[in-house]
């Protein structure tokens, strides 16, 4: 790796220790869902680019917590370790979840969108507990569950409004 790329990765990695980036990440499901429902490929792509860069949006904490370090060390070791067929299959779940979510909303199915979002987030939570120690996983859990609750609430609200709008003559 060239020096500038190594420096860029180190800069971003330090910023990823700020848990605000953990809380914002699940919220990217909201614009993703909006653009999928609107059938806007440009919006979907812009949202995914924002999601991929969001880990570095917040300043690095002066002293990251031990639990955050535990989680991110486990994640780094996992990603930089040997890539087996099992690991590739798990990694492919990420684009599969986003594709399933986009297809559900493209076809106007809020129920399937909820199934996909909840399955994806709950799998991520389980994977985090499997990958990291309890402290690291528990550091990640509030962000995942708060994000899931917000996304579920918005999807349910929009679905209800759409259903009510159709029912009113």
GROMACS elastic network, one bead per residue, 0.5 to 0.9 nm:
[ bonds ]
;  ai    aj funct       b0    kb
    1     4     6  0.83000   500
    1     5     6  0.63485   500
    1     6     6  0.62122   500
    2     5     6  0.54070   500
    2     6     6  0.62203   500
    2     7     6  0.86469   500
    3     6     6  0.50691   500
    3     7     6  0.60538   500
    3     8     6  0.85097   500
    4     7     6  0.50368   500
    4     8     6  0.60429   500
    4     9     6  0.86136   500
    5     9     6  0.61134   500
    5    10     6  0.85032   500
    6     9     6  0.52299   500
    6    10     6  0.61677   500
    6    11     6  0.85523   500
    7    10     6  0.50996   500
    7    11     6  0.60230   500
    7    12     6  0.85793   500
    8    11     6  0.50441   500
    8    12     6  0.61493   500
    8    13     6  0.84680   500
    9    12     6  0.51223   500
    9    13     6  0.59241   500
    9    14     6  0.85625   500
   10    13     6  0.50023   500
   10    14     6  0.61579   500
   10    15     6  0.86619   500
   11    14     6  0.53923   500
   11    15     6  0.65145   500
   11    16     6  0.88636   500
   11    56     6  0.79492   500
   11    60     6  0.84285   500
   12    15     6  0.50986   500
   12    16     6  0.61824   500
   12    53     6  0.88253   500
   12    55     6  0.69894   500
   12    57     6  0.85165   500
   12    60     6  0.85015   500
   13    16     6  0.50107   500
   13    17     6  0.69671   500
   13    55     6  0.79049   500
   13    56     6  0.73892   500
   13    60     6  0.85495   500
   14    17     6  0.56663   500
   14    18     6  0.79400   500
   14    56     6  0.81250   500
   14    59     6  0.82458   500
   14    60     6  0.53585   500
   14    61     6  0.78547   500
   15    18     6  0.56952   500
   15    21     6  0.83137   500
   15    55     6  0.67592   500
   15    56     6  0.50955   500
   15    57     6  0.73206   500
   15    58     6  0.60611   500
   15    59     6  0.53672   500
   15    61     6  0.71208   500
   16    19     6  0.72972   500
   16    20     6  0.86937   500
   16    21     6  0.65018   500
   16    22     6  0.80026   500
   16    54     6  0.85842   500
   16    56     6  0.57516   500
   16    57     6  0.83710   500
   16    58     6  0.77416   500
   16    59     6  0.84540   500
   16    60     6  0.70196   500
   16    72     6  0.84215   500
   17    20     6  0.86829   500
   17    21     6  0.80344   500
   17    22     6  0.87090   500
   17    55     6  0.84569   500
   17    59     6  0.88301   500
   17    60     6  0.62922   500
   17    61     6  0.66659   500
   17    64     6  0.61769   500
   17    65     6  0.84175   500
   17    68     6  0.64762   500
   17    69     6  0.72605   500
   17    72     6  0.75349   500
   18    21     6  0.60151   500
   18    22     6  0.75300   500
   18    55     6  0.83082   500
   18    56     6  0.86599   500
   18    58     6  0.65164   500
   18    59     6  0.68233   500
   18    60     6  0.56858   500
   18    61     6  0.56053   500
   18    64     6  0.72580   500
   18    68     6  0.84902   500
   19    23     6  0.65104   500
   19    24     6  0.88215   500
   19    58     6  0.87825   500
   19    61     6  0.88111   500
   19    64     6  0.89549   500
   19    68     6  0.78414   500
   19   139     6  0.85830   500
   19   140     6  0.83042   500
   19   143     6  0.81439   500
   20    23     6  0.50694   500
   20    24     6  0.62463   500
   20    25     6  0.86391   500
   20    55     6  0.87687   500
   20    57     6  0.89531   500
   20    58     6  0.69592   500
   20   143     6  0.85835   500
   21    24     6  0.52384   500
   21    25     6  0.61362   500
   21    54     6  0.62961   500
   21    55     6  0.52094   500
   21    56     6  0.73643   500
   21    57     6  0.70624   500
   21    58     6  0.65855   500
   22    25     6  0.55074   500
   22    26     6  0.76200   500
   22    54     6  0.89026   500
   22    55     6  0.74982   500
   22   140     6  0.72802   500
   22   143     6  0.59247   500
   22   144     6  0.77579   500
   23    26     6  0.65716   500
   23    27     6  0.74622   500
   23   140     6  0.88633   500
   23   142     6  0.82008   500
   23   144     6  0.71654   500
   23   146     6  0.77185   500
   23   147     6  0.66921   500
   24    27     6  0.53261   500
   24    28     6  0.70465   500
   24    51     6  0.88720   500
   24    54     6  0.77359   500
   24    55     6  0.88842   500
   24   143     6  0.80803   500
   24   147     6  0.76981   500
   25    28     6  0.56454   500
   25    29     6  0.80715   500
   25    51     6  0.64501   500
   25    52     6  0.89809   500
   25    54     6  0.69374   500
   25    55     6  0.78630   500
   25   143     6  0.85298   500
   25   144     6  0.86456   500
   25   147     6  0.79091   500
   26    29     6  0.58937   500
   26    30     6  0.82635   500
   26    51     6  0.89299   500
   26   121     6  0.84784   500
   26   143     6  0.77458   500
   26   144     6  0.66257   500
   26   145     6  0.89637   500
   26   146     6  0.84765   500
   26   148     6  0.68134   500
   26   150     6  0.88856   500
   26   151     6  0.78736   500
   27    30     6  0.56776   500
   27    31     6  0.79238   500
   27   147     6  0.57608   500
   27   148     6  0.80959   500
   27   150     6  0.76083   500
   27   151     6  0.68071   500
   28    31     6  0.57779   500
   28    32     6  0.62051   500
   28    33     6  0.85469   500
   28    47     6  0.68689   500
   28    48     6  0.80391   500
   28    50     6  0.81663   500
   28    51     6  0.63737   500
   29    33     6  0.58656   500
   29    34     6  0.84917   500
   29    47     6  0.86174   500
   29    98     6  0.88653   500
   29   117     6  0.81771   500
   29   147     6  0.88284   500
   29   151     6  0.68494   500
   30    33     6  0.51531   500
   30    34     6  0.61919   500
   30    35     6  0.86961   500
   30   150     6  0.88826   500
   30   151     6  0.63144   500
   30   154     6  0.78669   500
   30   155     6  0.83083   500
   31    35     6  0.60557   500
   31    36     6  0.83662   500
   31    43     6  0.78993   500
   31    44     6  0.77951   500
   31    47     6  0.66009   500
   32    35     6  0.53137   500
   32    36     6  0.60499   500
   32    37     6  0.85375   500
   32    43     6  0.73678   500
   32    44     6  0.55154   500
   32    45     6  0.86432   500
   32    46     6  0.89602   500
   32    47     6  0.59752   500
   32    48     6  0.76404   500
   32    98     6  0.85691   500
   32   101     6  0.86776   500
   32   102     6  0.77360   500
   33    36     6  0.50179   500
   33    37     6  0.60040   500
   33    38     6  0.84530   500
   33    44     6  0.82964   500
   33   101     6  0.73449   500
   33   102     6  0.68368   500
   33   105     6  0.67556   500
   33   113     6  0.83472   500
   33   155     6  0.84707   500
   34    37     6  0.52003   500
   34    38     6  0.61606   500
   34    39     6  0.84737   500
   34    40     6  0.86969   500
   34    43     6  0.85306   500
   34    44     6  0.86262   500
   34   105     6  0.83832   500
   35    39     6  0.58248   500
   35    40     6  0.50964   500
   35    41     6  0.72490   500
   35    42     6  0.81937   500
   35    43     6  0.53433   500
   35    44     6  0.56333   500
   35    47     6  0.85611   500
   35   102     6  0.84605   500
   35   105     6  0.89084   500
   35   106     6  0.89433   500
   36    40     6  0.60948   500
   36    41     6  0.74083   500
   36    43     6  0.79793   500
   36    44     6  0.65559   500
   36   101     6  0.79420   500
   36   102     6  0.50186   500
   36   103     6  0.75455   500
   36   104     6  0.84498   500
   36   105     6  0.56822   500
   36   106     6  0.55224   500
   37    40     6  0.77944   500
   37   102     6  0.75147   500
   37   103     6  0.88679   500
   37   104     6  0.84944   500
   37   106     6  0.50958   500
   37   107     6  0.78045   500
   37   108     6  0.66166   500
   38    41     6  0.89067   500
   38    43     6  0.88979   500
   38   105     6  0.84286   500
   38   106     6  0.73881   500
   39    42     6  0.89727   500
   39    43     6  0.85154   500
   39    44     6  0.85058   500
   39   102     6  0.84875   500
   39   105     6  0.83689   500
   39   106     6  0.59721   500
   40    43     6  0.52468   500
   40    44     6  0.63198   500
   40    45     6  0.87479   500
   41    44     6  0.50013   500
   41    45     6  0.61394   500
   41    46     6  0.85675   500
   42    45     6  0.51924   500
   42    46     6  0.61261   500
   42    47     6  0.85245   500
   43    46     6  0.51411   500
   43    47     6  0.60499   500
   43    48     6  0.85806   500
   44    47     6  0.51491   500
   44    48     6  0.62303   500
   44    49     6  0.87190   500
   44   102     6  0.85600   500
   45    48     6  0.50773   500
   45    49     6  0.62005   500
   45    50     6  0.85932   500
   46    49     6  0.51159   500
   46    50     6  0.61715   500
   46    51     6  0.85643   500
   47    50     6  0.50472   500
   47    51     6  0.60895   500
   47    52     6  0.86425   500
   48    52     6  0.61444   500
   48    53     6  0.86846   500
   49    52     6  0.51041   500
   49    53     6  0.63409   500
   49    54     6  0.85573   500
   50    53     6  0.52532   500
   50    54     6  0.58822   500
   51    54     6  0.51721   500
   51    55     6  0.77903   500
   52    55     6  0.70942   500
   53    56     6  0.60503   500
   53    57     6  0.71601   500
   54    57     6  0.51743   500
   54    58     6  0.80322   500
   55    58     6  0.74154   500
   56    59     6  0.74110   500
   56    60     6  0.83454   500
   58    61     6  0.87073   500
   59    62     6  0.88884   500
   60    63     6  0.84821   500
   60    64     6  0.81531   500
   61    64     6  0.55683   500
   61    65     6  0.89274   500
   63    66     6  0.89765   500
   64    67     6  0.83366   500
   64    68     6  0.64993   500
   64    69     6  0.67264   500
   65    68     6  0.52436   500
   65    69     6  0.63125   500
   65    70     6  0.86341   500
   66    69     6  0.50261   500
   66    70     6  0.60730   500
   66    71     6  0.86776   500
   66   135     6  0.82551   500
   66   136     6  0.79941   500
   67    71     6  0.62475   500
   67    72     6  0.86406   500
   67   133     6  0.85729   500
   67   134     6  0.85572   500
   67   135     6  0.51109   500
   67   137     6  0.79024   500
   67   138     6  0.78757   500
   67   139     6  0.59571   500
   67   140     6  0.88271   500
   68    71     6  0.51796   500
   68    72     6  0.61291   500
   68    73     6  0.83754   500
   68   135     6  0.81647   500
   68   136     6  0.57405   500
   68   137     6  0.86477   500
   68   139     6  0.62194   500
   68   140     6  0.78258   500
   69    72     6  0.52206   500
   69    73     6  0.57868   500
   69    74     6  0.83766   500
   69   136     6  0.74006   500
   70    73     6  0.52438   500
   70    74     6  0.61685   500
   70    75     6  0.86031   500
   70   132     6  0.69110   500
   70   133     6  0.70753   500
   70   135     6  0.73676   500
   70   136     6  0.51176   500
   70   137     6  0.85601   500
   71    74     6  0.52615   500
   71    75     6  0.61980   500
   71    76     6  0.86683   500
   71   128     6  0.79753   500
   71   131     6  0.81822   500
   71   132     6  0.55180   500
   71   133     6  0.72661   500
   71   134     6  0.89836   500
   71   135     6  0.78227   500
   71   137     6  0.63700   500
   71   139     6  0.76840   500
   71   140     6  0.77185   500
   72    76     6  0.59747   500
   72    77     6  0.84362   500
   72   132     6  0.84527   500
   72   136     6  0.78382   500
   73    76     6  0.50880   500
   73    77     6  0.60596   500
   73    78     6  0.84557   500
   73   132     6  0.84752   500
   74    77     6  0.51474   500
   74    78     6  0.60680   500
   74    79     6  0.86308   500
   74   131     6  0.64434   500
   74   132     6  0.55425   500
   74   133     6  0.82586   500
   74   136     6  0.85146   500
   75    78     6  0.50695   500
   75    79     6  0.61635   500
   75    80     6  0.85647   500
   75   128     6  0.85094   500
   75   131     6  0.72810   500
   75   132     6  0.75408   500
   76    79     6  0.51540   500
   76    80     6  0.59859   500
   76    81     6  0.82598   500
   77    80     6  0.52432   500
   77    81     6  0.57369   500
   78    81     6  0.52567   500
   78    82     6  0.80075   500
   78    83     6  0.87623   500
   78    87     6  0.88888   500
   78   131     6  0.78242   500
   79    82     6  0.80516   500
   79    83     6  0.79922   500
   79    87     6  0.89692   500
   80    83     6  0.81886   500
   82    87     6  0.85602   500
   83    86     6  0.79484   500
   83    87     6  0.57532   500
   83    88     6  0.65769   500
   84    87     6  0.51590   500
   84    88     6  0.62939   500
   84    89     6  0.86300   500
   85    88     6  0.51069   500
   85    89     6  0.61397   500
   85    90     6  0.86885   500
   86    89     6  0.51116   500
   86    90     6  0.63198   500
   86    91     6  0.86828   500
   87    90     6  0.51378   500
   87    91     6  0.61662   500
   87    92     6  0.86270   500
   88    91     6  0.50008   500
   88    92     6  0.61419   500
   88    93     6  0.88298   500
   89    92     6  0.51129   500
   89    93     6  0.66629   500
   90    93     6  0.53060   500
   90    94     6  0.76431   500
   91    94     6  0.58836   500
   91    95     6  0.80321   500
   92    95     6  0.58208   500
   92    96     6  0.62774   500
   92    97     6  0.87599   500
   93    97     6  0.59360   500
   93    98     6  0.86093   500
   93   120     6  0.81490   500
   94    97     6  0.52984   500
   94    98     6  0.64973   500
   94    99     6  0.86476   500
   94   120     6  0.79596   500
   95    98     6  0.51057   500
   95    99     6  0.59326   500
   95   100     6  0.84060   500
   96    99     6  0.50428   500
   96   100     6  0.59599   500
   96   101     6  0.84488   500
   97   100     6  0.50830   500
   97   101     6  0.60462   500
   97   102     6  0.85267   500
   97   116     6  0.63759   500
   97   117     6  0.73874   500
   97   119     6  0.84991   500
   97   120     6  0.61759   500
   98   101     6  0.50556   500
   98   102     6  0.60632   500
   98   103     6  0.85249   500
   98   116     6  0.84191   500
   98   117     6  0.85740   500
   98   120     6  0.89260   500
   99   102     6  0.50962   500
   99   103     6  0.60698   500
   99   104     6  0.85074   500
  100   103     6  0.51267   500
  100   104     6  0.60526   500
  100   105     6  0.86714   500
  100   112     6  0.84494   500
  100   113     6  0.76791   500
  100   116     6  0.65631   500
  100   117     6  0.89634   500
  101   104     6  0.51311   500
  101   105     6  0.63304   500
  101   106     6  0.84006   500
  101   112     6  0.75959   500
  101   113     6  0.52311   500
  101   114     6  0.83111   500
  101   115     6  0.87658   500
  101   116     6  0.59099   500
  101   117     6  0.69257   500
  102   105     6  0.53427   500
  102   106     6  0.58030   500
  102   107     6  0.84801   500
  102   113     6  0.79401   500
  103   107     6  0.60905   500
  103   108     6  0.84436   500
  103   109     6  0.85733   500
  103   113     6  0.83858   500
  104   107     6  0.53021   500
  104   108     6  0.62157   500
  104   109     6  0.51102   500
  104   110     6  0.69216   500
  104   111     6  0.81571   500
  104   112     6  0.56008   500
  104   113     6  0.52902   500
  104   114     6  0.89997   500
  104   116     6  0.83543   500
  105   109     6  0.53936   500
  105   110     6  0.63748   500
  105   112     6  0.79832   500
  105   113     6  0.62893   500
  106   109     6  0.77129   500
  107   110     6  0.89002   500
  108   111     6  0.89289   500
  108   112     6  0.89548   500
  108   113     6  0.87548   500
  109   112     6  0.54668   500
  109   113     6  0.62861   500
  109   114     6  0.87646   500
  109   159     6  0.87133   500
  110   114     6  0.61248   500
  110   115     6  0.86040   500
  110   155     6  0.67791   500
  110   156     6  0.75873   500
  110   158     6  0.85728   500
  110   159     6  0.61128   500
  111   114     6  0.52020   500
  111   115     6  0.63534   500
  111   116     6  0.87933   500
  111   155     6  0.89126   500
  111   156     6  0.86566   500
  111   159     6  0.84873   500
  112   116     6  0.61190   500
  112   117     6  0.85339   500
  113   116     6  0.51946   500
  113   117     6  0.60928   500
  113   118     6  0.84670   500
  113   155     6  0.81443   500
  114   117     6  0.52050   500
  114   118     6  0.59325   500
  114   119     6  0.82992   500
  114   151     6  0.87076   500
  114   152     6  0.66478   500
  114   155     6  0.72898   500
  114   156     6  0.82925   500
  115   118     6  0.53649   500
  115   119     6  0.59496   500
  115   120     6  0.84360   500
  116   119     6  0.51807   500
  116   120     6  0.59629   500
  116   121     6  0.85462   500
  117   120     6  0.51752   500
  117   121     6  0.61240   500
  117   122     6  0.84379   500
  117   148     6  0.77640   500
  117   151     6  0.82979   500
  117   152     6  0.81320   500
  118   121     6  0.52713   500
  118   122     6  0.58904   500
  118   123     6  0.83142   500
  118   148     6  0.70996   500
  118   152     6  0.80654   500
  119   122     6  0.52389   500
  119   123     6  0.59508   500
  119   124     6  0.85213   500
  120   123     6  0.52037   500
  120   124     6  0.62212   500
  120   125     6  0.87401   500
  121   125     6  0.61999   500
  121   126     6  0.86625   500
  121   144     6  0.69599   500
  121   145     6  0.82048   500
  121   148     6  0.70292   500
  122   126     6  0.61978   500
  122   127     6  0.84756   500
  122   144     6  0.85225   500
  122   145     6  0.87455   500
  122   148     6  0.89501   500
  123   126     6  0.50889   500
  123   127     6  0.59695   500
  123   128     6  0.84605   500
  124   128     6  0.60133   500
  124   129     6  0.86772   500
  124   144     6  0.84512   500
  125   128     6  0.50747   500
  125   129     6  0.64165   500
  125   130     6  0.87047   500
  125   137     6  0.76908   500
  125   140     6  0.80190   500
  125   141     6  0.67338   500
  125   144     6  0.71938   500
  125   145     6  0.86933   500
  126   129     6  0.52082   500
  126   130     6  0.62325   500
  126   131     6  0.86036   500
  126   137     6  0.88921   500
  127   131     6  0.59481   500
  127   132     6  0.84180   500
  128   131     6  0.50418   500
  128   132     6  0.57796   500
  128   133     6  0.84871   500
  128   136     6  0.81373   500
  128   137     6  0.55328   500
  128   138     6  0.89344   500
  128   140     6  0.78481   500
  128   141     6  0.86000   500
  129   132     6  0.54705   500
  129   133     6  0.66060   500
  129   134     6  0.64253   500
  129   136     6  0.79870   500
  129   137     6  0.51137   500
  129   138     6  0.80027   500
  130   133     6  0.76913   500
  130   134     6  0.88884   500
  130   137     6  0.84786   500
  131   137     6  0.81868   500
  132   135     6  0.78746   500
  132   136     6  0.57206   500
  132   137     6  0.58298   500
  133   136     6  0.54130   500
  133   137     6  0.62097   500
  133   138     6  0.85372   500
  134   137     6  0.51344   500
  134   138     6  0.59103   500
  134   139     6  0.84956   500
  135   138     6  0.51113   500
  135   139     6  0.61871   500
  135   140     6  0.88193   500
  136   139     6  0.51095   500
  136   140     6  0.65750   500
  136   141     6  0.88224   500
  137   140     6  0.51392   500
  137   141     6  0.61070   500
  138   142     6  0.72894   500
  139   142     6  0.68883   500
  139   143     6  0.80637   500
  140   143     6  0.57827   500
  140   144     6  0.64836   500
  140   145     6  0.89110   500
  141   144     6  0.51870   500
  141   145     6  0.60896   500
  141   146     6  0.84643   500
  142   145     6  0.52012   500
  142   146     6  0.58509   500
  142   147     6  0.82473   500
  143   146     6  0.53037   500
  143   147     6  0.59435   500
  143   148     6  0.84160   500
  144   147     6  0.52333   500
  144   148     6  0.60496   500
  144   149     6  0.86145   500
  145   149     6  0.60285   500
  145   150     6  0.85657   500
  146   149     6  0.51139   500
  146   150     6  0.62246   500
  146   151     6  0.86252   500
  147   150     6  0.52152   500
  147   151     6  0.61503   500
  147   152     6  0.85013   500
  148   151     6  0.51519   500
  148   152     6  0.59409   500
  148   153     6  0.84123   500
  149   152     6  0.51392   500
  149   153     6  0.59974   500
  149   154     6  0.85824   500
  150   153     6  0.51261   500
  150   154     6  0.61707   500
  150   155     6  0.85690   500
  151   154     6  0.52243   500
  151   155     6  0.60803   500
  151   156     6  0.84957   500
  152   155     6  0.51714   500
  152   156     6  0.60103   500
  152   157     6  0.84590   500
  153   156     6  0.51745   500
  153   157     6  0.60293   500
  153   158     6  0.85752   500
  154   157     6  0.50390   500
  154   158     6  0.60635   500
  154   159     6  0.84192   500
  155   158     6  0.52142   500
  155   159     6  0.59842   500
  155   160     6  0.84833   500
  156   159     6  0.50620   500
  156   160     6  0.60426   500
  156   161     6  0.85788   500
  157   160     6  0.51354   500
  157   161     6  0.62009   500
  157   162     6  0.86043   500
  158   161     6  0.50556   500
  158   162     6  0.60509   500
  158   163     6  0.84756   500
  159   162     6  0.51044   500
  159   163     6  0.60563   500
  159   164     6  0.85164   500
  160   163     6  0.50752   500
  160   164     6  0.60460   500
  160   165     6  0.84847   500
  161   164     6  0.50252   500
  161   165     6  0.59605   500
  161   166     6  0.85536   500
  162   165     6  0.50810   500
  162   166     6  0.62589   500
  162   167     6  0.86625   500
  163   166     6  0.52539   500
  163   167     6  0.62436   500
  163   168     6  0.88421   500
  164   167     6  0.50323   500
  164   168     6  0.62481   500
  165   168     6  0.54265   500
  165   169     6  0.82070   500
  166   169     6  0.73559   500
